[in-house]
Amino acid sequence: MLYKHISVTPITPAIGAIIGDVDASNDLPNEIISEIRKAFLEHQVIFLREQKLHPKELVAFASKFGDIGYYPFVEGMEGHPEVTEVIKKEDETINFGGLWHTDTSYLESPPLGSLLYALRVPEVGGDTLFANMYLAYDSLSEGMKKIIAPLRGINSAEKPDAAVTRTNRAAERPKDAETIKTISSHPLVRTHPETGKKALYCSRAHTTHIEGMTVEESKPILEYLYQQQQREDFSCRFHWEPGSLAFWDNRAAQHNALNDYHGFRRVMHRVTLSGEKPY
């Protein structure tokens, strides 16, 4: 794919690209926004380095790509409610999002994408892994594709391994989520509304079982799908620096924030884009 206004350098053949020649703090013209969106759809996650973004500028940049969404369990920043602070403190051993997942898939209409901006990161560690869910689906046999085509997964915010990762921030800035539905049924195979491609849509973090089956009956199928989702040859690894900005497609990618930097503080700002009900 040709780009006239930005540079696009893939990280791996599977997923991820570095975007250059862009200052996200500017009011970018439509032709540049269009090319960034093309790169986003082509590579599922894109990264911009050496950015200087005030929360207001981060929200303004994000809004070029969709309506601003929300995170249901943590209040946004004071004065900037659209921005969620993603922090791990020096004395904490649990990090936010430290397992394979796609953001808030337990919502009836999960987010289109997420943007994460790094303010403070450890010198070593704290990388994030991303994986291509198109490739995870394409890797399945035709027989398995037929089996899972009509199946739906039940996704819950209360699956323990994921729920514990938000405990610290939710305790500091709790948000009333009683009126928000945080358990939803979604197809195990979703069709991307923009590319038309099929992607695996389940995760170890949020999918509890297959609709119409027990947890035990679901386990063999889901465990096999998780293994395909987490294959190294379908992934990339991103090392954060202060000023790094990542923008990923929750409809076609999963991510895992590595928790290998105990004793160090990591501070990020996240903005979520509203999405549609998977089909």
Secondary structure, DSSP 8 states (H G I E B T S, - for coil): ---SSSEEEESSSSS-EEEES--TTS---HHHHHHHHHHHHHHSEEEE-S----HHHHHHHHTTSS-B---SSB--BTTBTT-EEEEE-TT----TT-SSB-TTTTSSS--SEEEEEEEE--SS---EEEEEHHHHHHTS-HHHHHHHTT-EEEEETT-HHHHGGGHHHHHHSB---TTS--EEEEESEEE-TTT--EEE---TTTEEEETTS-HHHHHHHHHHHHHHHT-GGGEEEE---TT-EEEEETTTEEEEE----TTS-EEEEEEEE------
